[in-house]
C-alpha cells in the first residue's frame, strides 16, 4: 500500500518535471516544419509515433504552422489512439514494431529522442546500431534532456569497456532546447549558409 503510493507519487513528480519536453518538442516541430516549407522536397516533415505526450507535441507543432505531419501509430491492446494533430491522410497504423521502426528511419533526416521507456530505448538503440554498422546513412541523433540521458546511458563507459568503438559516442548529441537541436541539424546539412 504505502510503497505503491510513494512509487506513484515519485512517478507523478518525474512526469511533471519531464512535461517541459512537450513544449520543446512542439517548438522543435515548428522549426523543422518552417524549414520544410522552404524546400521543394519537403525534407523536414515531422514524423512521430502518433500517440499522446511528446508525440502529440510534435504533430501539434507542425499543425501550429499549418504544416502536414505524419503519425506512425502502433496498435496495442491498452495503448494509444492517434492524436488529433496528425494529418489525417498521413496517419498510419502498424501492427508490428519492426515494420514501424523501419518506416521511422528509412527516410529520416534527423532523429530526435525524448525521455521515454523501453519502446523509446528500443527505437533509439536500433537507430544507433544501423548508423554504427553503416546500414543507415549518418544523420543527427539528438537526445533531448541532457540530465535524463546522462543518467540513462554512459557511452564513455561503453567505449572504455571496448563494447563500442572510440568515436561511436559522437553519433549522438545531447540538447535541452529546440533551438539547440535545430542548430545541430542546420550545421549538419549546411542550411542557410
Residue, then its C-alpha position, 0 to 999 in steps of 0.5 A: x500500500x504505502x510503497x505503491x503510493x510513494x512509487x506513484x507519487x515519485x512517478x507523478x513528480x518525474x512526469x511533471x518535471x519531464x512535461x517541459x519536453x512537450x513544449x520543446x518538442x512542439x517548438x522543435x516541430x515548428x522549426x523543422x516544419x518552417x524549414x520544410x516549407x522552404x524546400x521543394x522536397x519537403x525534407x523536414x516533415x515531422x514524423x512521430x509515433x502518433x500517440x499522446x505526450x511528446x508525440x502529440x507535441x510534435x504533430x501539434x507543432x507542425x499543425x501550429x504552422x499549418x504544416x502536414x505531419x505524419x503519425x506512425x501509430x502502433x496498435x496495442x491492446x491498452x495503448x494509444x489512439x492517434x492524436x488529433x494533430x496528425x494529418x489525417x491522410x498521413x496517419x498510419x497504423x502498424x501492427x508490428x514494431x519492426x515494420x514501424x521502426x523501419x518506416x521511422x528511419x528509412x527516410x529520416x533526416x534527423x532523429x530526435x529522442x525524448x525521455x521515454x521507456x523501453x519502446x523509446x530505448x528500443x527505437x533509439x538503440x536500433x537507430x544507433x546500431x544501423x548508423x554504427x554498422x553503416x546500414x543507415x546513412x549518418x544523420x543527427x541523433x539528438x537526445x533531448x534532456x541532457x540530465x535524463x540521458x546522462x543518467x540513462x546511458x554512459x557511452x564513455x563507459x561503453x567505449x572504455x569497456x571496448x563494447x563500442x568503438x572510440x568515436x561511436x559516442x559522437x553519433x549522438x548529441x545531447x540538447x535541452x532546447x529546440x533551438x539547440x537541436x535545430x542548430x545541430x541539424x542546420x550545421x549538419x546539412x549546411x542550411x542557410x549558409 
